[in-house]
Amino acid sequence: MTLRVIAGKYKGRILKAPKIASTRPTQGMLREAVFNICQNEIQNAHFLDLFAGSGAMGIEAISRGAAKASLVEKSSPAIVCIQQNKEALGIGSEIELFPMDARKAIEILNKQKALFHIVYIDPPYETPIKELLEPLLLLLAMDALLFIEERYNPKSPSKPYESPHLIRKGSRRFGTALLHQYRFSGR
């Protein structure tokens, strides 16, 4: 699969994707839908991508005007791929890479008192993410957008995640993927 940056200053540039079974690059249509939703909020935003894979979501965020993107990925081949994509595009400190497990990265970011305006979570499909949500809420700026991608399974439909701090804005299917959108309402 060829990955390209969809819009912004890196529009059309080709990105490498790790060639490992545990990493699925986010489909172009889904990536475009996410950024269409947050197009009025991306300028100068801080973007967090948990389970970053190739880094395409974070790179797209920077390309469209985000001030900073923090990418969390523990797979060594994916980490190498992210670094190669950053170098190929000449991206410097706008992208911060956390080469570790998502739980550990959330813990570190909480200690740093980091705040994010847009968060994208695309875990390996069998990863339970409910346990990540509570500590993740501490990283969300007021009115932050949260996107969660998971496998669409018509035989066993997933229930949207519930929290008194998250307002569900909707879910949409993209082939085998299901995208949930939330707005953070505060603590």
N, C-alpha and C positions, 0 to 999 in steps of 0.2 A: 504494500500500500504506500503510495506517495503522499506525504504530508506537505501541505503548503500553508504559509501564513495567509489568512483570508483578507485582512484589511490593515490599513495603517502604514506606518513607515517601512515595514518589512514585507508589505503585500507581495505575494507571489513567490517569495523565497522558499526554497525547499528545505525541509527539516528531516533529519535522520530519525528513524524509529528503531528502538532496540528489537533485535530479532530473537525474542524469548517468548515462550508460551504464556507466561504469567502477566505479560504486558499487552494491553489492547489500546492502541491509539484511539483517542476520542474521534468519532466520525465527524467529518467536515460539516454536515448538516446540523449535528447536535452542537458543535462548537460555535457555529454561526448563530444558532438560536440563543445560546447562552449570552453571547456578546450583543445580539440585538436587544435582548431584555435589559441588559445593563449599560447600553450605549450612552445614556445620559448621566451615568454615574461612574464611568471608568476613568475619566480625566482626573489625574493626580490621586487616584485611589491606591490603596494598599491591597494587593491580591494574594490570597493564599491558595495553593494547590496541594492538597494532600494526595499522595499516591500519584506523583507527577508523570511517571513514565518517560516519554520523550521530552517533556517540558513544553509541549505545544500550547497548552492553555496559558501558562505563565508568559510565554513569548508572545502569544496573541495579545495578552493584556498589556504588555509593555509596548507592543507595536501600535496599539490603539490609544495610548496615552496614560496608562497607569504609571504612578510614580515609582512603585516598587512591587516586585513579585517574589514571594517566598515559596520555594518549591521543596516539597518533602518527598523523598524517595529512598528506599533502602536497597533496591536491586543494583548490584555493581554494574552490570551492562547498561542499565538505564541511566545511572549516574554518569557514566562515560559519555553516553549519547547526549545527555543534557549539556555537559561541558563542551562537547564538540559543536552542538547547535549554538550555544552562546558565543563561542569563538568564531564560528563561521559568520555570524551576524554582527560581530563586534560589540556584543552586549557586555557591559561591565557589572558594576555594583548594583544596577537596577534589579538584577535577579540574584537573590540569595538562596543558595542551595543547602538544604539540611539533609545530608546523606545518612539517614537513620530511620528507624521505625516511627510511625505517625504518633504513637503515644508519647514517646520520648521527645519528639519535636514539639508537640503541644505543651508538654511540661516545661521545656526550655523557653518557648515563646511566652508562656504565662509568667515565668520568672522575669523575663525581659519587659513585661507589661506591654507587649505588642498588641496592636489593634488593627483589624482588617475590615475593609468595607465590602469586599466580595470574597467569598470562600467557595471553592469547588472541590468536591470530594468524589473521587472515582476509584473506589477500592477494588482489589480483585473480587470477583463476584461472590465468593464464599466467605468474605470477611465480614464479621458482625461489626457494624459501626455505631450501634446504639451507645455502647460504652464510651465512644469518643465524643459524643455530642455534649455531655455535661461540661467536661473541661474545655471543650471547644467554645462553648458559649462565652467564656471569660475573654476570649480573643476577639469577639465581635463588637465592632463599633455600633453605636445606635443606628437603627434602620439598615444595618448591613444586609446584603443579599447572601443567601446560602443555597448552593445547588448540590444535590446529591444524585449521582448517577448509579443505577443498579441494573441488574439483568431483568428484562421483562419475561415473565413466565405466566402465560394465561391459565395454566393448570393450578398454579399456586400464587395468585396475585399478592404482591407485597402490600402491607399497610403503610401509609405515610407515617413518618416519625412524628411523635407528639411531644410537645413541651409547652408549658405556659408562656415561654419566652419567644416562641416561634409562631409566626402566622403563616399558615400554608397558603401559597399563592396559586398552586396548581401542579399538575403532573402531565407529562407529555411523553408519548412513545416515539422512539426513533429506531425502527427495525427491532433488533434484539435488546435495545437499551431503553430504560425508563428514566426520565429526568424529573426530579422533584424540585420545586422552587419554594423557598421560604424567605420571609422578612423577619429580622430580629427586632423584637418590640421592647427590649430592655430587660434589666434584671429586677 
